[in-house]
Amino acid sequence: MGVDTAIEFTDSLLYEKTGQHLSDLQCCILKQVWGGKTYRAIATIAGYSEGHVKDVASQLWRLLSDVLGERITKGNYRSRLVYWLKRAKRKMVHVAGEAWPRPSLAQQPVKPPMPNSHEPQLIDPHFIGRGTAIDTLNSICTQGHKIIVIQGEGGLGKTTLAQHYLRQAPFDVVLEWRIAQETSSLTAVENILDEWLRHDLNDEPGQDLGISLSRLKRHLKQKQVGILIDNLEPALDGNGQFVVEARCYTELLKLLADFSIQATTLITSRDRLCEPGIKAYHYRLPRLTLTDWQQCFTYNRLNFPQTDEILHCLHRAYGGNAKAMEILCSTVQTDFNGEIRAYWQAYGADPLAEIDLKNLVISQINRLQCLDPTAYQLLCRLSCYRYQTIASLSLPAVLAQCQDTDGQRAIASLRNRSLIEVENGQYWLHPVIRAVAIERLRQSNLWNQANRAAANYWTHSVGLLTNLLDAQKALEAYYHYIVIEQYQAAAQVLLQSRHNQWQQFLPLASSLYRMGLLQPVSSLILEVLSHLESAPEPSPQVSELRNILGDIYWITGEINHAIECQQGAIAIAQQRLELADEHEPRQHYYLQMLNIDSQLSLGLYAMDLWELDQAEATFKAVINLGRDTPHQAWADKATVALALTYACQQHLEKAHTLASYCLSTFAHQSPKSGRLAYFIQLLGQTYDQLGDTQQAETLYQQALSFAETGHYPQVKAKALTGLASIARQQHHMTIALEYHAQSINLFDSIGAKCDLANAYVELGYSHVRLTQIEAAHQYWHRALALYTDIHAHKQVGRVESLLA
């Protein structure tokens, strides 16, 4: 049997199995392997790199192995194909000798005709040549691999393939994580888990990484989940292992490799993942074939010679890269009226000089710089956007970088040259294009200007915080100021007040942590404080940031750190008050507000520590400072807290008097406002202590409604604890235990140690009512451990008395 017969037989086998014929390179490989050539020799003959020839050959042997049902390699290809061809001939002779009549021509199978590559077909122009890749992914998944790394150079179409696969597969949920495009901007794995659990799986993240991973695992066991981790290489070092900043990623990937879950994870990366302990299947995505390129150029109605010599040279020069194909199509169509020969005459003198995609992109951007300097400047300026949390830009965000130029025309120029991606009115840059553009932007005098323009856009694009996405958009400005080392401006982003869904006028950082983003917000505050506190005279911004950070520490149970933050905030505010010009009322109001608010927080911390005398004195001081001043609202809040303090001290008459005053005060405020939700539930606690369960239940329900509407988990959990107490007093024990379970889960999810300890105390009381003393003691011991951990000594004594 000759080599031509062997190749023809192989082609028919593959066509029957996959619907695709052998490519030119595959035919070349088969012919030369038949003759005993090495891969290096084949690469020289074919004009490709040895690595590329090995990749294509490896895929070919896998395909033939699937078709023939046995392992086919370079070494046994010739002998095994001879065997299968002889077997096929024997079968044909056997069929020919069977009883007459023979099948009519109409009954005989007809080999499908070879497709005409120059006839337009109904195809997806963005997914040309990847049908086999989808089949390969299906096969890999069928073999039981949980993590598949789709590997290849930039612009090969790795992300497009992964997204297409996850969209067409029957997954209940698809989770996506776009790795930061620079190592310095890597996102903490805790933040990714927060996003997946809270917004994709309708769950709350845990107080630490282990708990969040455990909750994610529970979902992955219950649902069919597809996961895309895109652009992994910035998280990898030169050995393919995670850099120091990304070490925690290993814990997530170990979970995703667990065979007990129902998840398939696709990772795209230019680099191989070589992390010990993580089992991943590496699928090197092959470059598009010459036939694929012909199909794309035909689809775009470009004119190229029937001999395909020019297209063949271009395909070889750019390695069959998908992004290169798209850029070339656009350039030929836009700048050369669809004539590939004209493009070749202008730029084909040395096409092999531009081998990889980066060089192609550099060439394209250089050309844009010469032909359209305005569009070139826009491209560079657009590279300053992060494309991470907010993965794409609206048209106003793009126009914000246009200054006084004709933005729409510049955008059209970029679109025509495939230098900007557009879908459904959203714009973004391909990672490789952005990498080249941002390098140029950093070296220009536009770096600071572009980042300031981006920060200004994000700041002014969000007026009202109605959901988490609004808050994340407003927060983008912070990152732009950080990269240009404008730390005071970055701090101001965190401190800029906006109306939110609770009808409060709060700093962005405060709204974010009320939405549950405690850890991310504390990290941002600490980052900017490290720069601001080194100044000779700390600004009022330091005081307000410490005030907010203190409340975050308080919620997460780090009360001693919280107290230090508020004491530092008070010291700075009082020092600045002494120096403040009495003719600047706004500055004076702001500093006094910081002073009063921090003191109110210290009072609330003292209550949680059961330091009731200290709490009483602090709340009285806040009332005296705020009464009949522009800070009356703080005096009203302190009055609520003081009423509860009196109730806990068993000064019931004083507590009742203040509670009645507060109830009347709240009644005159907007009944639909959630801005006082925290203090409404405090007032509910006061009436609960006073024995007025009806009024207490009304206040708890009101606080619960506000918390659920505005996603305020701490208030929701505290209200549920209160409702459990009411249900216990009314002997509705099933309802009480349900409320307890909900509140404890919420406190646990946000890491609110002190609130969680109190919830365990209340749950213990409920088990006492059920005469389940052993269970009550178990929960009181849990409370005792938490109070001991946060050094709440008086709370420890209170619980120990219950256990005595």
ZIURKA-V363844 format. One record per residue. RES is the residue in three letters. PSI is psi in degrees with one decimal (none if undefined). OMEGA is omega in whole degrees, 0 to 359 (NA if undefined). NEAR is the number of other C-alpha atoms within 8 Angstrom. Layout:
((RES/PSI/OMEGA/NEAR) (RES/PSI/OMEGA/NEAR))
This chain:
((MET/131.5/179/5) (GLY/167.1/182/5) (VAL/-36.0/180/8) (ASP/-40.7/177/7) (THR/-40.9/179/8) (ALA/-44.2/180/11) (ILE/-39.6/179/11) (GLU/-42.5/179/8) (PHE/-43.0/178/9) (THR/-42.8/179/8) (ASP/-42.7/181/10) (SER/-37.6/178/9) (LEU/-47.3/182/9) (LEU/-38.4/180/15) (TYR/-41.1/180/10) (GLU/-34.6/184/7) (LYS/-42.6/189/7) (THR/-16.1/183/7) (GLY/8.3/181/7) (GLN/145.3/179/6) (HIS/167.2/176/8) (LEU/140.6/174/8) (SER/169.9/179/9) (ASP/-42.3/182/7) (LEU/-39.7/178/8) (GLN/-41.3/177/11) (CYS/-42.7/180/10) (CYS/-43.4/180/10) (ILE/-46.3/181/11) (LEU/-41.7/182/9) (LYS/-44.2/184/11) (GLN/-35.2/175/10) (VAL/-38.7/177/10) (TRP/-34.9/180/10) (GLY/5.3/175/6) (GLY/15.9/181/6) (LYS/151.5/174/9) (THR/164.2/178/7) (TYR/-37.0/179/9) (ARG/-42.4/179/7) (ALA/-39.2/179/8) (ILE/-40.7/180/14) (ALA/-41.3/180/12) (THR/-42.5/180/10) (ILE/-43.7/186/6) (ALA/-20.2/180/8) (GLY/25.0/178/7) (TYR/170.2/174/9) (SER/155.7/180/8) (GLU/-38.2/180/11) (GLY/-41.0/180/6) (HIS/-41.4/179/8) (VAL/-41.8/178/13) (LYS/-41.6/180/9) (ASP/-47.2/181/10) (VAL/-41.2/180/11) (ALA/-41.8/180/10) (SER/-44.2/178/8) (GLN/-38.5/180/8) (LEU/-43.2/179/9) (TRP/-36.5/178/12) (ARG/-43.6/180/10) (LEU/-45.9/180/9) (LEU/-34.2/177/10) (SER/-41.6/178/11) (ASP/-42.0/184/8) (VAL/-43.8/187/9) (LEU/-11.7/177/6) (GLY/18.7/176/6) (GLU/162.6/184/6) (ARG/120.8/178/7) (ILE/131.2/180/11) (THR/174.4/177/7) (LYS/-36.0/183/7) (GLY/-32.9/185/5) (ASN/4.1/185/8) (TYR/-48.0/186/10) (ARG/-47.4/183/8) (SER/-40.2/182/7) (ARG/-35.4/180/9) (LEU/-37.7/175/9) (VAL/-43.7/180/10) (TYR/-47.8/184/8) (TRP/-32.9/179/8) (LEU/-42.0/177/9) (LYS/-40.4/179/8) (ARG/-41.0/179/8) (ALA/-38.5/179/8) (LYS/-41.3/178/8) (ARG/-38.6/180/8) (LYS/-38.3/179/8) (MET/-40.3/179/8) (VAL/-40.2/180/8) (HIS/-43.1/179/8) (VAL/-38.8/182/7) (ALA/-29.0/183/7) (GLY/3.1/182/6) (GLU/170.2/184/6) (ALA/143.1/175/5) (TRP/150.2/8/4) (PRO/151.5/175/4) (ARG/156.0/180/6) (PRO/144.8/176/7) (SER/166.4/180/6) (LEU/-33.5/181/5) (ALA/-26.6/182/5) (GLN/-15.4/184/6) (GLN/141.5/179/7) (PRO/139.9/180/4) (VAL/126.8/178/4) (LYS/128.3/181/4) (PRO/141.8/181/4) (PRO/152.6/175/4) (MET/132.6/181/4) (PRO/143.7/176/4) (ASN/110.3/186/5) (SER/-11.9/182/9) (HIS/6.7/177/7) (GLU/126.0/180/6) (PRO/135.7/179/8) (GLN/162.8/177/5) (LEU/97.1/184/4) (ILE/162.5/172/6) (ASP/111.1/185/6) (PRO/-19.2/180/7) (HIS/1.5/183/4) (PHE/34.4/181/9) (ILE/134.7/170/11) (GLY/12.5/184/8) (ARG/12.0/177/8) (GLY/-42.4/179/7) (THR/-36.9/179/8) (ALA/-39.4/177/9) (ILE/-44.4/178/10) (ASP/-38.7/180/8) (THR/-43.8/178/8) (LEU/-41.7/177/8) (ASN/-43.3/181/8) (SER/-42.1/180/8) (ILE/-42.9/179/9) (CYS/-39.4/180/10) (THR/-30.5/179/7) (GLN/-3.9/175/6) (GLY/7.8/179/6) (HIS/129.0/183/11) (LYS/-33.4/180/13) (ILE/125.5/178/13) (ILE/121.3/177/13) (VAL/112.4/176/14) (ILE/110.4/190/14) (GLN/146.1/177/14) (GLY/169.6/182/12) (GLU/169.5/180/7) (GLY/141.3/176/9) (GLY/7.0/183/11) (LEU/-16.8/180/11) (GLY/22.5/183/9) (LYS/-48.8/182/13) (THR/-41.6/179/8) (THR/-44.5/179/8) (LEU/-47.2/182/12) (ALA/-44.8/180/12) (GLN/-41.3/179/9) (HIS/-43.2/181/8) (TYR/-45.0/182/9) (LEU/-30.4/178/11) (ARG/-38.2/186/7) (GLN/-12.8/179/6) (ALA/153.5/185/6) (PRO/65.5/178/6) (PHE/145.0/175/9) (ASP/-38.3/182/8) (VAL/142.4/173/9) (VAL/122.6/179/10) (LEU/137.7/180/10) (GLU/144.0/176/8) (TRP/110.8/176/8) (ARG/110.7/178/8) (ILE/143.3/177/13) (ALA/148.0/184/11) (GLN/-4.3/177/9) (GLU/142.0/183/7) (THR/-35.3/182/9) (SER/-14.8/183/4) (SER/20.1/182/7) (LEU/137.7/180/13) (THR/136.7/177/8) (ALA/141.1/181/8) (VAL/-28.7/178/10) (GLU/-36.8/180/9) (ASN/-37.9/178/9) (ILE/-43.4/178/10) (LEU/-38.9/175/12) (ASP/-47.9/184/11) (GLU/-47.4/181/9) (TRP/-48.7/184/10) (LEU/-45.5/187/15) (ARG/-42.7/191/11) (HIS/-18.7/179/8) (ASP/-30.1/185/9) (LEU/4.9/177/8) (ASN/45.9/179/7) (ASP/166.9/178/7) (GLU/138.8/176/10) (PRO/159.6/180/13) (GLY/174.9/182/13) (GLN/-15.4/174/10) (ASP/174.4/186/8) (LEU/-41.6/183/8) (GLY/-41.6/181/7) (ILE/-42.3/179/10) (SER/-40.9/178/15) (LEU/-38.3/179/11) (SER/-40.2/180/8) (ARG/-37.9/176/11) (LEU/-41.9/181/10) (LYS/-39.8/179/10) (ARG/-42.7/179/8) (HIS/-39.8/183/9) (LEU/-18.6/174/12) (LYS/-22.5/185/11) (GLN/-21.2/186/8) (LYS/154.4/169/10) (GLN/111.2/188/12) (VAL/132.5/172/13) (GLY/136.6/185/14) (ILE/131.1/175/12) (LEU/120.6/172/14) (ILE/108.6/193/13) (ASP/133.7/171/12) (ASN/59.9/187/13) (LEU/-25.1/194/13) (GLU/-31.4/178/9) (PRO/-18.4/180/12) (ALA/-1.4/184/12) (LEU/146.7/176/13) (ASP/-170.6/185/10) (GLY/-17.5/179/5) (ASN/6.9/180/6) (GLY/13.8/177/11) (GLN/160.4/184/10) (PHE/138.5/175/13) (VAL/167.4/184/9) (VAL/-41.0/183/5) (GLU/-14.8/185/9) (ALA/20.3/183/12) (ARG/-33.3/182/8) (CYS/-14.2/178/9) (TYR/-27.2/182/9) (THR/-36.1/181/11) (GLU/-40.1/178/7) (LEU/-44.9/183/10) (LEU/-32.3/175/9) (LYS/-39.6/176/11) (LEU/-43.8/184/9) (LEU/-18.1/177/12) (ALA/-3.5/182/11) (ASP/127.7/183/8) (PHE/-8.5/180/6) (SER/-8.7/182/5) (ILE/162.9/181/10) (GLN/48.5/183/11) (ALA/145.6/172/13) (THR/124.8/183/13) (THR/123.5/174/12) (LEU/127.7/178/13) (ILE/129.6/174/13) (THR/137.5/183/15) (SER/144.6/171/14) (ARG/-27.2/183/11) (ASP/153.9/178/10) (ARG/139.7/176/9) (LEU/116.9/183/9) (CYS/42.9/182/7) (GLU/120.4/179/9) (PRO/140.5/177/4) (GLY/-6.2/179/5) (ILE/114.9/181/9) (LYS/114.5/181/7) (ALA/142.1/176/11) (TYR/124.9/180/8) (HIS/121.2/178/9) (TYR/108.2/179/8) (ARG/114.4/183/8) (LEU/121.4/181/10) (PRO/154.3/176/7) (ARG/158.8/178/9) (LEU/145.3/182/10) (THR/168.5/176/9) (LEU/-37.6/178/12) (THR/-39.4/178/8) (ASP/-43.7/179/10) (TRP/-42.0/177/13) (GLN/-41.3/180/11) (GLN/-41.1/180/12) (CYS/-45.7/180/12) (PHE/-36.5/178/11) (THR/-43.1/179/13) (TYR/-38.3/181/10) (ASN/9.2/174/8) (ARG/43.0/176/7) (LEU/147.4/181/13) (ASN/120.7/176/9) (PHE/152.8/186/10) (PRO/147.4/180/8) (GLN/-28.0/181/4) (THR/-15.9/176/4) (ASP/18.7/183/8) (GLU/-43.9/181/7) (ILE/-47.9/181/11) (LEU/-37.7/178/11) (HIS/-43.5/179/9) (CYS/-42.9/179/9) (LEU/-42.0/180/9) (HIS/-42.0/179/13) (ARG/-42.3/183/11) (ALA/-39.2/184/12) (TYR/12.2/170/14) (GLY/24.6/180/9) (GLY/21.6/183/13) (ASN/133.3/184/13) (ALA/-42.7/180/11) (LYS/-37.2/177/10) (ALA/-43.3/178/12) (MET/-44.3/181/12) (GLU/-42.6/180/9) (ILE/-44.0/179/11) (LEU/-45.2/179/8) (CYS/-46.7/182/12) (SER/-43.0/181/11) (THR/-46.5/180/11) (VAL/-41.7/183/14) (GLN/-44.0/186/12) (THR/-44.9/190/10) (ASP/-15.6/184/7) (PHE/21.9/174/11) (ASN/33.1/177/7) (GLY/5.7/183/11) (GLU/107.3/182/12) (ILE/-29.3/178/12) (ARG/-37.8/178/9) (ALA/-40.7/176/8) (TYR/-43.1/182/11) (TRP/-39.7/180/10) (GLN/-31.7/182/8) (ALA/-37.7/189/7) (TYR/11.2/185/8) (GLY/10.1/182/8) (ALA/-39.7/182/7) (ASP/64.8/184/6) (PRO/-25.5/183/10) (LEU/-7.9/178/8) (ALA/-24.9/182/6) (GLU/82.2/187/10) (ILE/-45.5/186/10) (ASP/173.4/187/9) (LEU/-35.4/181/15) (LYS/-43.3/178/10) (ASN/-36.9/177/9) (LEU/-44.8/181/12) (VAL/-42.7/178/11) (ILE/-43.5/178/9) (SER/-43.9/181/8) (GLN/-40.5/180/8) (ILE/-37.7/176/9) (ASN/-42.1/180/8) (ARG/-41.4/176/8) (LEU/-40.1/180/11) (GLN/-37.5/180/11) (CYS/-43.5/186/7) (LEU/-33.0/186/6) (ASP/79.0/183/9) (PRO/-32.7/180/9) (THR/-45.7/178/8) (ALA/-36.1/178/13) (TYR/-45.8/179/11) (GLN/-39.0/179/9) (LEU/-43.6/179/11) (LEU/-47.6/180/12) (CYS/-42.9/181/13) (ARG/-33.9/179/13) (LEU/-20.8/180/11) (SER/-14.2/180/13) (CYS/-22.3/177/13) (TYR/150.3/188/8) (ARG/-31.7/182/8) (TYR/42.0/179/8) (GLN/-90.3/179/8) (THR/-44.6/174/6) (ILE/99.1/192/9) (ALA/-17.0/181/8) (SER/164.2/187/8) (LEU/145.9/171/10) (SER/167.5/179/9) (LEU/-43.2/178/9) (PRO/-33.7/178/6) (ALA/-37.8/177/11) (VAL/-45.4/182/11) (LEU/-23.0/179/10) (ALA/-21.3/179/10) (GLN/4.1/185/12) (CYS/-12.2/183/10) (GLN/-126.2/184/6) (ASP/11.0/183/4) (THR/171.9/177/6) (ASP/91.0/186/7) (GLY/-43.0/183/8) (GLN/-38.5/180/7) (ARG/-40.0/180/7) (ALA/-39.1/178/11) (ILE/-44.2/179/9) (ALA/-38.5/179/8) (SER/-43.0/179/10) (LEU/-39.1/180/12) (ARG/-41.6/182/11) (ASN/-27.9/181/10) (ARG/11.8/178/11) (SER/33.2/178/10) (LEU/-3.5/174/12) (ILE/137.6/180/12) (GLU/140.7/181/10) (VAL/132.7/175/9) (GLU/128.3/178/6) (ASN/40.4/177/4) (GLY/7.6/179/7) (GLN/144.5/186/10) (TYR/146.0/172/13) (TRP/165.1/179/11) (LEU/139.2/172/11) (HIS/139.5/185/9) (PRO/-39.7/181/7) (VAL/-41.4/178/11) (ILE/-42.3/179/11) (ARG/-40.2/182/11) (ALA/-42.5/179/9) (VAL/-43.2/184/11) (ALA/-39.8/183/11) (ILE/-29.9/175/12) (GLU/-40.2/179/8) (ARG/-37.2/181/9) (LEU/-41.2/180/14) (ARG/-32.4/182/9) (GLN/-6.4/182/7) (SER/176.1/177/7) (ASN/10.2/181/8) (LEU/-3.0/186/9) (TRP/-54.1/181/13) (ASN/-41.3/182/8) (GLN/-43.5/181/8) (ALA/-42.7/180/12) (ASN/-36.3/176/13) (ARG/-40.2/178/10) (ALA/-41.3/178/10) (ALA/-44.8/180/15) (ALA/-41.9/179/13) (ASN/-40.1/178/9) (TYR/-51.2/183/11) (TRP/-39.0/182/14) (THR/-44.5/186/11) (HIS/-8.8/180/7) (SER/-13.4/181/7) (VAL/113.4/179/11) (GLY/-35.0/183/7) (LEU/130.0/179/9) (LEU/96.8/181/12) (THR/-14.4/180/7) (ASN/176.5/184/7) (LEU/-35.2/181/9) (LEU/-40.6/177/6) (ASP/-47.0/182/11) (ALA/-39.7/180/13) (GLN/-36.4/177/10) (LYS/-45.4/179/11) (ALA/-34.2/182/13) (LEU/-23.3/181/13) (GLU/-32.9/180/10) (ALA/-34.6/180/16) (TYR/-47.2/185/13) (TYR/-34.4/179/9) (HIS/-38.9/178/15) (TYR/-34.2/180/15) (ILE/-43.4/184/10) (VAL/-21.1/177/7) (ILE/13.6/173/9) (GLU/34.0/174/6) (GLN/79.4/192/9) (TYR/-34.3/177/11) (GLN/-39.0/177/8) (ALA/-38.4/177/9) (ALA/-41.9/178/15) (ALA/-38.6/181/13) (GLN/-30.6/175/9) (VAL/-44.8/180/13) (LEU/-28.0/186/12) (LEU/-6.4/181/12) (GLN/125.0/184/9) (SER/141.4/175/8) (ARG/155.5/172/12) (HIS/138.9/179/12) (ASN/-173.1/186/12) (GLN/-11.3/177/11) (TRP/10.9/184/10) (GLN/32.8/173/9) (GLN/157.2/175/10) (PHE/90.2/191/8) (LEU/154.3/172/11) (PRO/151.8/181/11) (LEU/-44.0/181/15) (ALA/-38.5/180/10) (SER/-42.7/178/9) (SER/-39.2/181/11) (LEU/-43.9/182/13) (TYR/-27.6/174/11) (ARG/-25.8/176/12) (MET/-0.6/175/11) (GLY/-1.3/182/10) (LEU/63.7/186/9) (LEU/-52.2/184/11) (GLN/-46.0/179/6) (PRO/-41.7/182/8) (VAL/-42.5/180/11) (SER/-36.9/179/10) (SER/-42.0/180/8) (LEU/-41.9/180/8) (ILE/-45.5/180/12) (LEU/-36.8/180/8) (GLU/-47.5/184/8) (VAL/-31.7/177/11) (LEU/-33.4/181/10) (SER/-26.2/179/8) (HIS/-39.9/185/9) (LEU/-33.7/184/12) (GLU/-11.8/178/8) (SER/-7.4/180/7) (ALA/151.5/180/7) (PRO/-40.8/178/4) (GLU/104.8/179/4) (PRO/135.7/182/11) (SER/165.4/174/7) (PRO/-24.2/177/10) (GLN/-37.6/180/11) (VAL/-41.4/180/13) (SER/-46.1/183/14) (GLU/-38.4/178/11) (LEU/-40.1/178/12) (ARG/-35.5/178/12) (ASN/-46.2/180/14) (ILE/-43.3/180/10) (LEU/-36.7/177/12) (GLY/-44.1/179/14) (ASP/-35.4/177/10) (ILE/-44.7/177/12) (TYR/-39.9/180/12) (TRP/-47.9/182/13) (ILE/-38.4/184/12) (THR/9.3/173/10) (GLY/3.0/178/11) (GLU/67.7/191/10) (ILE/-35.5/179/10) (ASN/-41.6/175/7) (HIS/-36.6/179/10) (ALA/-43.9/180/14) (ILE/-41.7/179/11) (GLU/-41.9/180/9) (CYS/-46.5/183/12) (GLN/-37.1/177/15) (GLN/-39.2/176/9) (GLY/-40.0/179/10) (ALA/-42.0/180/16) (ILE/-42.8/181/13) (ALA/-45.0/180/8) (ILE/-44.6/182/12) (ALA/-44.2/181/14) (GLN/-36.3/177/11) (GLN/-42.3/180/8) (ARG/-31.8/178/10) (LEU/-38.2/180/10) (GLU/-29.1/182/6) (LEU/-7.2/186/6) (ALA/143.4/177/9) (ASP/125.1/182/6) (GLU/-13.1/178/6) (HIS/5.9/176/4) (GLU/78.8/186/8) (PRO/-33.8/181/7) (ARG/-43.2/179/6) (GLN/-41.9/180/8) (HIS/-43.2/179/12) (TYR/-45.1/183/9) (TYR/-47.1/182/8) (LEU/-39.9/178/13) (GLN/-36.4/177/11) (MET/-44.9/179/9) (LEU/-42.0/179/14) (ASN/-48.3/183/12) (ILE/-43.4/183/12) (ASP/-41.2/179/10) (SER/-37.0/178/13) (GLN/-38.3/175/13) (LEU/-41.6/179/13) (SER/-41.9/179/10) (LEU/-35.9/177/12) (GLY/-42.1/179/13) (LEU/-36.6/177/10) (TYR/-42.1/180/12) (ALA/-37.7/177/12) (MET/-43.9/180/11) (ASP/-32.4/178/8) (LEU/-2.2/182/10) (TRP/25.7/172/9) (GLU/74.6/192/10) (LEU/-36.9/179/11) (ASP/-43.0/178/6) (GLN/-42.1/178/9) (ALA/-43.9/180/16) (GLU/-47.4/182/12) (ALA/-40.1/182/8) (THR/-44.2/181/12) (PHE/-37.7/177/15) (LYS/-39.0/179/11) (ALA/-41.3/179/8) (VAL/-41.7/179/14) (ILE/-43.2/181/13) (ASN/-37.7/180/8) (LEU/-33.4/187/10) (GLY/-20.7/185/14) (ARG/132.9/177/9) (ASP/33.3/176/6) (THR/174.4/175/7) (PRO/-9.8/181/7) (HIS/27.4/180/11) (GLN/-32.7/181/10) (ALA/-37.6/179/8) (TRP/-35.5/176/13) (ALA/-38.7/178/14) (ASP/-42.4/179/11) (LYS/-42.9/180/9) (ALA/-32.5/179/13) (THR/-41.1/176/13) (VAL/-48.6/182/14) (ALA/-36.5/178/13) (LEU/-37.5/178/14) (ALA/-43.6/179/15) (LEU/-37.4/178/14) (THR/-45.2/178/13) (TYR/-41.9/180/13) (ALA/-41.7/179/14) (CYS/-27.7/177/9) (GLN/0.1/181/7) (GLN/22.9/169/6) (HIS/72.5/194/9) (LEU/-34.6/181/9) (GLU/-44.9/177/6) (LYS/-42.2/181/10) (ALA/-42.6/182/16) (HIS/-40.8/180/11) (THR/-47.1/181/8) (LEU/-37.6/181/12) (ALA/-40.9/179/13) (SER/-40.9/178/8) (TYR/-45.0/181/8) (CYS/-39.7/180/12) (LEU/-39.5/178/9) (SER/-39.8/179/8) (THR/-45.0/180/9) (PHE/-33.7/182/9) (ALA/-28.1/180/8) (HIS/-6.3/178/6) (GLN/169.2/184/7) (SER/120.1/180/7) (PRO/-16.8/181/6) (LYS/0.2/183/4) (SER/132.3/177/10) (GLY/9.3/185/13) (ARG/-20.3/179/8) (LEU/20.0/186/7) (ALA/-41.4/182/12) (TYR/-42.6/184/9) (PHE/-23.3/173/10) (ILE/-42.8/178/12) (GLN/-28.9/173/14) (LEU/-41.2/178/11) (LEU/-35.1/175/17) (GLY/-41.1/177/15) (GLN/-39.0/181/11) (THR/-48.7/179/14) (TYR/-31.1/175/14) (ASP/-45.0/178/12) (GLN/-33.3/181/10) (LEU/-5.5/178/10) (GLY/3.8/178/6) (ASP/79.6/186/9) (THR/-30.0/181/9) (GLN/-47.6/179/6) (GLN/-36.8/179/9) (ALA/-44.6/181/15) (GLU/-39.4/179/12) (THR/-43.8/181/9) (LEU/-40.5/177/12) (TYR/-44.5/181/15) (GLN/-37.9/179/10) (GLN/-45.1/179/10) (ALA/-39.8/180/16) (LEU/-42.0/180/12) (SER/-45.3/178/8) (PHE/-41.8/183/13) (ALA/-40.0/180/14) (GLU/-38.6/180/10) (THR/-40.3/185/6) (GLY/9.9/180/10) (HIS/68.6/179/9) (TYR/82.2/191/12) (PRO/-36.0/182/14) (GLN/-46.2/180/12) (VAL/-39.8/179/13) (LYS/-45.9/182/13) (ALA/-39.5/179/13) (LYS/-38.8/178/11) (ALA/-38.5/178/13) (LEU/-38.2/176/14) (THR/-42.3/178/13) (GLY/-42.7/179/13) (LEU/-32.2/176/13) (ALA/-39.9/177/14) (SER/-43.2/179/11) (ILE/-46.0/180/13) (ALA/-37.1/178/12) (ARG/-43.4/180/12) (GLN/-26.2/179/7) (GLN/8.0/177/6) (HIS/23.7/174/6) (HIS/76.2/192/9) (MET/-32.9/178/10) (THR/-43.6/179/6) (ILE/-41.5/181/9) (ALA/-46.7/182/15) (LEU/-33.5/177/11) (GLU/-44.5/177/9) (TYR/-42.8/179/12) (HIS/-46.3/182/13) (ALA/-42.9/181/8) (GLN/-44.8/183/10) (SER/-41.0/181/14) (ILE/-40.6/178/12) (ASN/-41.4/180/8) (LEU/-47.2/179/12) (PHE/-40.8/180/15) (ASP/-37.7/184/12) (SER/-32.5/181/11) (ILE/-0.3/177/15) (GLY/29.1/181/12) (ALA/86.1/190/14) (LYS/-46.4/184/14) (CYS/-44.3/177/12) (ASP/-37.8/180/9) (LEU/-41.0/178/12) (ALA/-44.5/179/13) (ASN/-37.3/178/9) (ALA/-37.4/177/12) (TYR/-37.4/177/13) (VAL/-47.7/181/12) (GLU/-37.6/177/10) (LEU/-36.4/176/12) (GLY/-44.0/177/14) (TYR/-38.7/180/9) (SER/-38.2/178/14) (HIS/-29.8/173/12) (VAL/-42.8/178/10) (ARG/-31.6/178/8) (LEU/5.9/184/7) (THR/31.2/177/6) (GLN/73.3/189/9) (ILE/-38.3/180/8) (GLU/-42.9/178/6) (ALA/-40.6/179/9) (ALA/-42.8/181/14) (HIS/-34.4/178/10) (GLN/-44.1/181/9) (TYR/-34.9/178/12) (TRP/-33.6/175/14) (HIS/-36.7/176/8) (ARG/-42.9/178/10) (ALA/-41.9/181/14) (LEU/-42.0/180/13) (ALA/-40.8/180/8) (LEU/-44.5/179/11) (TYR/-36.6/178/15) (THR/-39.7/182/10) (ASP/-34.5/182/7) (ILE/9.7/175/12) (HIS/38.8/176/6) (ALA/80.5/192/11) (HIS/-40.8/181/9) (LYS/-33.0/175/9) (GLN/-37.1/177/11) (VAL/-45.9/179/11) (GLY/-38.5/181/8) (ARG/-43.1/181/8) (VAL/-36.7/178/12) (GLU/-34.0/178/9) (SER/-30.5/177/7) (LEU/-33.4/183/7) (LEU/-11.4/184/7) (ALA/none/NA/4))
